[in-house]
Structures are given as structure tokens and as C-alpha cells.
Amino acid sequence: MEDLLPTLWNLSTIQSFFEMHDVTYYPEILNEPLKAKAYEGDHKIAANMGVYMTDLAYTVGTEGYAVGNPSYGALMELADKEGLAEEFPDLIIERYADSDATVDSLMQMFDNMLENGEKEMSGKDIKEFHDFIIMGNYIEKLYVVAELVEKNSRSGSDYEAAKNLNRELLLFMAKQGDNLDELSKLMIGYSSNVVDHKDLQKLVVDYEQLKAKKDQLIELSADEIYKHPLVKDIVENITKVRTRVVE
């Protein structure tokens, strides 16, 4: 699982991409922060902590940072439900402050945080909580980039700029799929209303096709990229998986 773990911790990767390409901030893409109040159950809470981590990276990496970080408040509310409110801010600060931190050191810090939290957790419970954070974080990253492809194709911005951005987003999207099979294997043993393994498997197939066809797709215009049947299928399937997590 070592290749999958950086998708959780490397918040700076998606943040840097957004900053580099001057990505527009679309608050409607984010999971509604007020939903955090209603989330109950370890699977739902953990998965949406992962979701809000990605949303936080998107907010910080765009002009949305100027309006504050509502996703941070939602993340802390969920952390508080798990007795982790005092521990979790240090984890976020550490992740942004040290982009060279190793996966092992960050995983140890996360394990210590869970062990030191107010809620009693067995080793099995800690692993399960951790796996669902990974899943929610990973799926939200797929969702945000897929949504940006649609938003950019309809933005009415400069034709060449829109085309170039959607090419970059498409390549970023294809690279995101590298760990999807590992995620599917990670979640296969869980029975939960938060995840459907068959839907994850559909995404694995979609992303394998995307990686195979990306060189052809980047020759298209911004709108043509979004309207391509494969991209539309990916957006639809990601939305389906993500809806199970956030609703």
C-alpha cells in the first residue's frame, strides 16, 4: 500500500497544481461544510474527514482562500466527534509545513494521534478509520479535478487558455488513476453504505482506458474533452461513488 498512501498526505500536490495553473475557485464543487453536523458513524465520519482534507487543499490553492476555509471548520467538527479535535490541527499544519515528510513518519504521527484521542480504538478500528479517510480523500481528489474539466469547458474564457488547462487537467486526471486499483483492493473487505466495491471497479476500468487514450484526448478542444464519452463516463461514475460518501 505504500504507493497509495501519498494520495492522502500530499495535500501540497493538488494545491501546487491549482496555483500553477491559476485554477478558478468554484465553491459549489466542495462538499457542503454544514453537512458535517449530520455525519454519524465511524465510516461516514472518517471518509468525509478525507473529503474535507481535499476540499481544504483546493480552497488554499485557489483564490477561495481569501474567503476563509469553511472546509477546515467542517474537518475539525468531524475530528471533534471522534475525540481528535486537539490532535488533528497539528497533523494538518505538519503536512503543509513539511512537504518532504516521509510516508512512514506521517503514518506514525497519524497512528499516534488516533491512539492519543479521547475515543478508545483497537488496532483494527484504527486501521478501518484510516482506510476510510484514504478512500474519502482519494475520491474527492478525483471528483474535484473531473468537475474542473466540466467547469473549464463552459467558462467562456479564452479559447486557447481553456484548451490548455483542460489538457493539463486531463493529464492530471489520468495520473490520479495510478493508485485506483490499490484503493479498490484496500476497500474490498468492507461492508459499508459509504462504499460500493463494484462502483470502484468501474472507475478502475475507466481510468485504465483514460491512461491508454490520453495522448489522443489532449488534442481535442476544452469542450470536446469534456464531451468525450470516456470523460463523461468517468465524471458520472466518480459522482456516483462520491455521492455515497457525502450524502
Salt bridges, closest charged atoms under 4 A:
GLU28 OE2 - LYS151 NZ 2.99
GLU40 OE2 - LYS81 NZ 3.58
ASP42 OD1 - LYS119 NZ 2.55
GLU77 OE1 - LYS37 NZ 3.79
GLU82 OE1 - LYS119 NZ 3.17
GLU128 OE2 - HIS43 NE2 2.45
GLU128 OE1 - LYS124 NZ 3.29
ASP131 OD2 - LYS127 NZ 2.65
GLU140 OE1 - ARG242 NE 2.82
GLU150 OE2 - ARG154 NH1 2.98
GLU160 OE2 - LYS163 NZ 3.56
ASP178 OD1 - LYS211 NZ 3.60
ASP181 OD2 - LYS185 NZ 3.22
ASP199 OD1 - LYS240 NZ 3.51
GLU208 OE2 - LYS211 NZ 3.23
ASP223 OD2 - LYS227 NZ 2.96
GLU247 OE2 - LYS35 NZ 2.77
